[in-house]
Amino acid sequence: MKPVRAIAFLMLGLSVTACASVESVTRNAPYEQVPNQGVPVGHDFSIVEQPEALTVTAAARETSLTDTPVLTETGNALVNVETIAVRVPRELKVNEANSYYPSGDIVWRGDPIGDRHGQVQKIFEDALMQGVKPLDGAAGVDLVIDVKRFHAITEKARYTVGGVHNIVFDLAIKIPKTGELVVPVRTIKADLDALGGRQAVLADARGDTQKVRITNHLAEVIRQELSNTEGYQNAQLGFFQLVNSL
């Protein structure tokens, strides 16, 4: 771990300890529902409703605290997650065309036709809740996710050639109450191979749907991002992934 990164999280941990000595607060204390503050989710952290846009400043990207992770030399997480905020901007273009590779920012067929932005937000929220549960470090942090792209595959692609679920989002890790960034905002590419043809049919039959696979994948992405020394590293998925970058 880079020394400056370790220092940042050591200071975060010390600040949490100092606060605890003045005000007795636990992660398991019940949350009161406050508009735009957080909604109880049945565990020890909450989801923020209607998060504001995540502003990524040049200073945040250029600070010497480069990238995550947030763990000790021994590999133990230093943080626990208190709140999760997921924003899927309405400016992201949805494409419902059933072609092999429709243009657009959001291509999603794993739910009935409806509010695709809301469906993508729910997938992220469920995945992040699953992924951060094992983290039990001393320092509480807030996560803010700004989705940039959620390009799954269409029916035509799924039942023929398959492809790649192309997912991109910004992750900010903040100190609760102050909102200060603990480490720079990181843009995470979290691509996942998309099953096609017979593989897709068999996967659906056993309940391993696109939604299940993507949710489990994103849960693992956030767990790695917050507990591995190198953060999450995107997979190399060949031709279809290359097409997504064009």
C-alpha positions in Angstrom: 0.0 0.0 0.0 1.3 3.5 -0.8 2.2 5.4 2.4 0.0 8.4 1.6 -2.9 6.1 1.0 -2.4 4.4 4.3 -2.0 7.7 6.1 -5.4 8.9 4.6 -7.2 5.9 6.0 -5.4 6.0 9.3 -6.5 9.6 9.7 -10.0 8.6 8.8 -10.0 5.9 11.4 -8.7 8.2 14.1 -11.4 10.8 13.3 -14.0 8.1 13.6 -12.5 7.1 17.0 -12.5 10.7 18.2 -16.1 11.2 17.2 -17.1 8.0 19.0 -15.6 9.2 22.2 -17.8 12.3 22.1 -21.0 10.7 20.7 -21.9 7.1 21.1 -23.0 5.8 17.8 -23.0 2.3 16.3 -23.4 1.0 12.8 -26.3 -1.2 14.1 -28.3 1.7 15.5 -31.7 2.1 13.9 -31.9 4.7 11.1 -34.6 7.4 11.1 -36.0 8.0 7.6 -35.0 11.5 6.6 -35.8 12.8 3.1 -32.7 12.7 0.8 -30.6 11.4 3.8 -31.0 7.7 3.7 -33.6 4.9 3.9 -33.2 1.8 6.1 -32.4 -1.3 4.1 -32.5 -4.0 6.8 -28.8 -4.2 7.5 -26.3 -1.7 8.9 -26.1 0.8 6.2 -28.6 2.7 4.1 -29.4 3.8 0.6 -29.6 7.5 -0.1 -32.7 8.4 -2.2 -32.4 10.9 -5.1 -28.6 11.5 -4.8 -27.3 14.6 -6.3 -25.0 14.4 -9.3 -21.4 13.3 -8.5 -19.1 16.2 -9.4 -15.7 14.9 -10.4 -13.2 17.8 -10.2 -9.8 18.0 -11.7 -8.4 18.3 -8.2 -10.1 15.1 -7.1 -8.6 13.2 -10.0 -5.1 14.6 -9.7 -4.6 14.4 -5.9 -1.7 12.2 -4.8 -4.1 9.7 -3.1 -4.2 7.7 -6.3 -7.0 5.2 -6.7 -8.4 2.9 -4.1 -8.0 0.4 -2.3 -8.8 0.9 1.4 -7.2 -1.9 3.4 -4.3 -2.6 5.7 -1.0 -4.3 4.9 -2.5 -7.5 6.1 -5.4 -7.3 3.8 -8.1 -6.4 6.3 -10.6 -3.8 5.3 -10.2 -0.5 7.1 -13.7 0.7 6.3 -17.4 -0.1 6.7 -20.0 1.4 4.5 -22.7 3.5 6.1 -24.6 4.8 3.1 -24.8 4.0 -0.6 -26.0 6.6 -3.2 -26.6 5.5 -6.8 -27.3 8.0 -9.5 -28.4 7.0 -13.1 -28.6 10.3 -14.9 -31.7 10.8 -17.0 -29.4 12.1 -19.7 -28.3 8.5 -20.4 -29.9 7.4 -23.6 -32.0 4.2 -23.5 -32.2 2.1 -26.7 -34.9 -0.6 -26.9 -34.1 -1.7 -30.5 -33.7 -5.5 -30.8 -30.5 -5.4 -33.0 -27.2 -7.1 -32.3 -25.6 -3.9 -31.1 -27.9 -0.9 -30.6 -26.4 2.4 -29.9 -27.1 4.1 -26.5 -25.9 4.3 -22.9 -28.5 1.9 -21.4 -29.4 -1.3 -23.1 -31.3 -3.6 -20.7 -33.7 -6.6 -21.3 -33.6 -8.3 -17.9 -36.7 -6.6 -16.6 -40.1 -5.9 -18.3 -40.2 -2.8 -20.4 -40.4 0.2 -18.1 -38.2 2.8 -16.4 -34.8 1.5 -17.5 -33.0 4.1 -15.5 -34.8 3.0 -12.3 -34.2 -0.6 -13.1 -30.4 -0.1 -13.5 -30.3 1.9 -10.3 -32.0 -0.9 -8.4 -29.5 -3.5 -9.8 -26.6 -1.3 -8.6 -28.2 -0.8 -5.2 -28.8 -4.5 -4.6 -25.4 -5.4 -5.8 -23.6 -2.9 -3.7 -25.5 -3.9 -0.6 -24.4 -7.5 -1.2 -20.8 -6.5 -1.9 -20.1 -4.3 1.1 -21.7 -6.5 3.8 -18.5 -8.3 4.6 -16.6 -5.1 5.2 -16.3 -4.5 8.9 -13.5 -2.0 9.3 -13.5 0.7 12.0 -13.9 3.7 9.7 -17.4 4.5 8.3 -17.6 5.8 4.7 -20.3 6.7 2.3 -20.2 5.5 -1.3 -21.5 7.6 -4.2 -22.0 5.8 -7.5 -22.6 7.7 -10.8 -23.5 5.3 -13.6 -22.0 6.2 -17.0 -22.9 3.2 -19.1 -25.0 0.1 -18.7 -25.0 -1.7 -22.0 -26.2 -5.3 -21.6 -27.2 -7.3 -24.7 -30.5 -7.6 -26.6 -32.7 -10.6 -27.1 -31.2 -11.1 -30.6 -27.7 -11.2 -29.3 -28.5 -13.2 -26.2 -30.0 -16.1 -28.1 -27.4 -16.2 -30.8 -23.8 -14.9 -30.4 -23.8 -13.5 -26.9 -21.4 -10.6 -26.2 -20.2 -8.4 -23.3 -22.2 -6.6 -20.6 -20.4 -3.2 -20.8 -20.7 -1.4 -17.4 -19.0 1.8 -16.5 -19.4 4.0 -13.3 -17.7 6.5 -11.2 -17.1 5.6 -7.5 -16.5 8.2 -4.8 -15.6 7.2 -1.2 -16.5 10.0 1.2 -16.3 10.8 4.9 -19.8 10.8 6.4 -21.2 14.2 7.4 -18.3 16.2 5.9 -18.6 14.7 2.4 -14.8 14.9 1.9 -13.3 12.5 -0.5 -11.1 9.9 1.2 -9.4 8.9 -2.1 -9.8 10.3 -5.6 -13.0 9.5 -7.6 -12.3 6.4 -9.6 -13.9 5.4 -13.0 -14.5 1.7 -12.9 -15.0 -0.4 -16.0 -16.8 -3.6 -14.9 -17.4 -5.6 -18.1 -18.8 -9.1 -17.9 -19.1 -11.8 -20.5 -22.6 -12.2 -21.8 -23.8 -15.7 -22.5 -25.3 -16.5 -25.8 -27.2 -19.3 -27.6 -27.6 -22.6 -25.8 -25.5 -21.3 -22.8 -28.0 -18.5 -22.3 -31.0 -20.8 -22.5 -29.5 -23.2 -20.0 -28.5 -20.4 -17.7 -32.0 -18.9 -17.7 -33.5 -22.4 -17.0 -31.4 -22.7 -13.8 -32.2 -19.2 -12.7 -28.8 -17.7 -13.6 -30.4 -14.8 -15.5 -28.7 -11.7 -16.8 -29.9 -9.8 -13.8 -28.5 -12.4 -11.4 -25.2 -12.6 -13.1 -24.7 -8.9 -13.3 -25.8 -8.3 -9.7 -23.4 -10.9 -8.4 -20.7 -9.5 -10.7 -21.1 -5.9 -9.4 -21.2 -7.1 -5.8 -17.8 -8.7 -6.4 -16.5 -5.6 -8.2 -17.2 -3.4 -5.3 -15.9 -5.9 -2.8 -12.6 -6.1 -4.6 -12.4 -2.3 -5.1 -12.7 -1.8 -1.3 -10.5 -4.7 -0.2 -7.8 -5.5 -2.8 -4.5 -3.7 -2.9 -4.9 -3.0 -6.7 -8.6 -2.4 -6.6 -10.9 -4.0 -9.2 -9.2 -4.9 -12.5 -11.4 -5.1 -15.6 -11.4 -8.5 -17.4 -10.0 -8.9 -20.9 -12.9 -10.2 -22.9 -11.7 -10.0 -26.5 -13.5 -8.9 -29.7 -16.9 -7.8 -28.3 -15.2 -5.8 -25.6 -13.2 -4.0 -28.3 -16.4 -3.2 -30.1 -17.8 -1.5 -27.0 -14.8 0.8 -26.9 -15.2 2.1 -30.4 
